[in-house]
Amino acid sequence: MSARRRRVKKIRVGIIGAGGIAAGKHLPGHRSVKGVEVIAVCDIVEEKAKAFARKHDIPYYFKDYMDLISMDELDAVSVCTPNNFHAAPTIAALEAGKHVLCEKPMAGNARDAQAMLEAAQRTGKILQIGLQSRFNKRMMTLRKLYQEGFFGEAYYGRAIALRRRGIPASPTFITKKMAGGGPLIDIGVHVLDVLLWILGYPRPVRAFGSIATKFGNRADVINPWGKWDPKQFDVEDFAMGVIKFENGLTITLETAWASHVEGTGTTFFMGDKAGATFSPFRVYTDKGGEMISFEPEIPKEIQKAPGEFEAFHKAIREGLPSPVPPEEVIWTSKIFDAIYKSARTGTSVAVK
């Protein structure tokens, strides 16, 4: 087969896990890319996989993901299982010669994340982690400005993902055996990863953290996201951490599914030449003897940059590296492990 024919070959995808993230993000994401076809789905609840396949016109469905990844015609898979069940299907799919787009967080703990990373390195297949904030044009613009030296040396940042009320109702989020943790690894991963990505992913050295459960284990909590079983809830609903990096950068991370505050601020970072806030999207600096602030213009090349799923399939077609490489994202798992350990011990913990 010629190189030209390989480039235009249709990419066939299977989805592991037939839940909300599969229906709401991964299925439409893959189908939005020209030349991509979703041909299979699986779920440990076979009726769920069958219903998903029928509803979305997918020809094959399975109960066992090993049956799905054994399909010769399959090129790639999306892993949409609960956090603690990311590693096994991801590793199996990579070893079966499939590229993998795994939903965030990378895993429920750093040990599983490390195994996934090693499988990607061993097989040479693409492992992309589903951190869509990296494809936000504004975040890409801040990264470009940072790479060009506009901000100078970054020395402090604050990553914030606080909800007044937004506790997930599903057991896949609120139980340690399935999720691994609460908002720290669920929504904290987005703000921490994109901030570190903008700042060149410096290496963390130590972390101190605190967690609390103040809402999830109560039956009297108002929650527009629906009802859950408080007896099942055994993860945190609030977490914070202070992370020190080898280049001198310090970042504080604050995250909650529920709180009695609102509008407490935005993710930001400070450099010795300029700083930036995420929302509002604004940079702050000095010019001509005055303090100024403005909304950066998004460069034309960033305006045309591919989105999350387009980037994944472009990497497959053109033999490019992973658009969200596990070599970077694994550091968030190591930081989260350190924060959880610090919360247990009351001392700062080395990030190794």
N, C-alpha and C positions, 0 to 999 in steps of 0.2 A: 504493500500500500504506500502511495506517495506521501510526502510530507504535507502537501496541500490537502489531500483527502483526510489525513489524520486531523488536521486543524479544523476542518468543517464537520468532522464526525459528531453525531449527536451524543451528548453525555447523558448517561442514564443513572438515576439516583434512587436509592432506597432510604426510607426513614425508619429509624429505630425508636419506638415510643410514640404512641398515637394520642398524646394529650394536647393540652391547649397551646403549648409553645410550638408543637408540630403544625397544628392547623392554622394558628394565627401568624406565625413567622416563617417557618422553614418551608412549608409547602408553597405558599405564595412567593416566597423569596426565590426558590429554585425556578418556579414556573415563570417568573418575570424575566428570566435570562433566555435569550434566543438560543435555540439549539440544545436545550436541556429538557429532559423528560423524567418525571417521577413515575417509576414503574412498580414500586413495591413498598409495603409498609409492614411493620410487625409490632406486636405488643404482647406482654405476658398474659393479658386478658384477650383471648382470641376473638371473642365477639366484638370487642372494642376495635381491634384491627380490621375485622370484617366490615363493621359499620363505617369506619374511616375510609376504607377502600371503596366501598359502594358510594358513599356520599361524594367523594372527590374523584371518582372515575379512575381509580388506580387498579391495574389488572391483577396484581398479585398481593396476597396478604399471608402473614405467618404469625405463629405464636413464638417461635424460637428464632432469635436473631442469627443464629448460626446457619439456619436454612436460608435466610435472606442474603447473608454475605457470601454464601456459596454459589450464588447466581453468577455464571460466567459473564453475562451481558451487563452486569452492574459495574459502573466506573467509580462511584462515590456513594457515601452514606452521610446522612445527618443523624447525630446521636442526640436524642431529645428525652432521655431517661432522667430520673431524679439524680441529684448530684453524686450521691454515693455509688451510683451504678453507671457512671460515665466510663470508668477505666476499662472494664472487661469487654464491652462491645467495641470500644474504640480500638483497643489493642488487637482484638480478633479481626476487625475489619482491615486495619493496617497490614496485618500479617497475611490477610487474604488478598492483598494487592489493591485495596480500595483506598481512595483518598477520603479524608474525614473532616466534616465540619461539625464540631462538638459544641453544644450549647454551653454558655457560661454557667457557673465558674468552671475552671478547667476540671476540677474534681472536688470531692468533699474534704480532702486533706492532701498534704504535700506528698505523702508516700505514693498515693495513687497517681498524682500528677507526674511524679518522677517516672513511674512505670510507663505512662503514656508518652512522655517525652522520649524515653529510651526506645520505645517501639517505633516512633516516627523516625528517629535517627537510624535505627537498625534497618528499616524497610525502605527508607528514602521516599516514602509517600508524604503527601501534604497532610498536615494536621493543623487546622485553623480553629481557633477558639472564638465562639460567638459573641464577641465584644463589639457591638455595632457602633459605640460612641467614637471609635477610631475613624469611622467613615463619615462622621459629621463634618461638613465643610468648614465650620467655624473652628472646630478642634484641629483640623488639618492645617488651617491658616496659622493658628497659634504655634503649632509645631514647626512650621516652615520659618516663621519669624524667630523662634528660639534657635533653630539650626543656623540661621543667618547671623546670630549674635545680637539681635535687637534687644533682648532682655538682659544681656550680660550674664552674670553668674547668679543662678537661682539659689536662694538660701532658705526660703520658707514657703510652704504651701499648706492649704487647708482643703481637704476633700470632704464634701458634705452630701449625704443622701438621707435626709430626715423627712419622714412623713408624719403629719399630724395623726392620720389614721389610715392604715392600708395594710392590715394583716391578711396574708393569704389564707384562704379557708381550707386548702387541700392538705392532707397529711404528708404529701410529698415535699412540702415546704416547712412544716412545723414540727417534724420529728427528727431527732438526731440520726436514727438508723437509716433514714432515707435522704435527708438533706445535708447532714453533717454539721449544720449550723444555721443561724437565722439571718437577719439582715446584713450582718458583716460580710458574709460570702455571697448573699443573694443580690443586694443592690450596692453594697459597698465596693464590690469588685469593679463595677462600672466606673465609678468616679475615681477610684484609686488607680486603676489601669490606665485610663485616658490621661490622667495627670502625669503619671510616670512616663507614659509614652511621649507626651509633649516634651518632657524634660530629659529625654534620652535614656530612660530606664537606668538610672544610677543604681548601684548595688546597695541593698539595705544591710545594716550591720546589727542593729538592736531595735527591739520594739517593747513598748510598755502598753498595757491595755486594761480595760475594765468592761465588763458586760453586766447586763441586768435583765430580769424578766419581771415586768411590772403590769403588763396588760394581758399577754397571751394566755396566762393561766387563770383568768377570771371570766365568769359567765356574764358579767354585767357591763361589758365594754361595748360601746357603740362602735360599729365597724361597717361602713358602707360596702366593703368588699364581700360581705356575707358572713355566715356563721361557721364556726369551727368548734371542735371538741376541746375545751380547755384541759381536759384530763390527758389528752394526747400531746399537748404542747410542752415540749421539753427542750426547746432551743431558746436563745436570747431574743428579746425584741428590741434591745438597745445595745450598742457597742461603740466604744471609742478606742482609739489607739494613738500613740505617738511613735513615729518611726524615724530613726536616725540612719543616714546614709554615709557611705565612705567618703563622698566628696564634700561633706559638711552640711548637706541639705537636711532639713527637718520638715516632716509632714505630719499634721494631725488629721485623723480620720474620724468622722462622726456619722453614725448611721442608725436609723430606727425605723421600724414598721409602725410604731405608734408613739405619740408624745403629746404633751400638753403645751406645745409651742408651735408657732408657724411663722414663716418668713424670717428665719433667723440668719439668713445670709446665703452666699453663693460660694461654690468652689473657686479658689483663686490661688495665684502664686506670685511671689515677689522676687524680682531680680535686682541687681545693683544698678542697672540702667533703666529698667522699666518693669512693670507688673501687669497682670491681667486678671479680669474676672470672667467667669463663664456666662453668667446670666445676671445682669446684662453683659453681653458680649462686648468687652471694652478693654482697651489698654490705657495705661497711665504712665506718663514719663515727663521729662523736663525738656523744654526747647526754647532757645532764645531768651533765657532768663525767666521763663514762666513755666508753671505747672500746667500741663495739658492732658486731655483725655479724648479718645475718639474710638469709633467703631472701625476696626480694620477692614479694608476692602479684600474680598475673597479673590485670589488670583484666578485667571482664566483656566490655567491648567488644573487647579483644584476644582473649579466648577464642573469640569469635564471628567473628573476622576471617577472610577467605578465605585459602586456601592458594595455592600458586604458580600452579597451572593454573586454579583457580577465579578468581583475580584477573585473569589474562590474559583469560579469556572475559568476565568482568564488564566489563573495560575496553572490549572490543570492542562489547559490547551497549549500553553506556551512554555511549560516546564519551569515556571517561576517559583521562587520560595513562597512559603506560606505567608499570606497577607497579615495574619495575626499569629506570629510564631510562638510555639509552646516554650521555646528557650527564654522568652521574655515573660510570658504570662505565669510560668511556674513560680516566679518570685512573689506574686500575689498570694499564692497558696502557702508559701513559706512564711510570709508576713502574717497571714491569718492564723496559721498554726502557732506562731510566736505570741500573737495577741491573746489567743485562747489560753495558752499556757501561762502567760503573764497574769491573766485574770484569775487563774486558779492559785498561783503562787504568791501574787502580790509583789513580784519583783520584775525588773526588766529582763528580757530574754534575748540571747543571741540569735540572729537569723543566719542559718548556715546553709 
